[in-house]
Amino acid sequence: MKGRIITVVCLCIALASACSTAPSDEPVDDLFAGFNPGSKAASSHSNAVEYLSVITQVIQSHMSEPERFSGKTCDLKINLDREGKVTSVIAVDGDPPLCGAGIKAVKAADIPAPPDEQTYQAFKVSIIEFKPL
């Protein structure tokens, strides 16, 4: 049975652009006080989260024998064009054999186009961490 790979994309850019509120000294409980779930920022955040899920599933489907890499990680830097095509992928850090398998999976993946401009801007250059379960 094929194991699962958790793919995490750093969404710092997505969250920063989607939630354009200035930092405050308010307690953590008030962190999202100005966040309106019906706002454009909420929609962009939702699109980014959904797009991350799609990217994760597509890349995972091209990863072979993930159980071989149990306990190992690899960070890959991926550049996407507006249509979702991978224009480059390089290993940034991690286990060399896992990084090789991750690069191969990313290149084989048919990633769909981002749903909107903000999501594209958030994902056009992403760091993905592969980490077998």
Salt bridges, closest charged atoms under 4 A:
GLU117 OE1 - ARG82 NH1 2.70
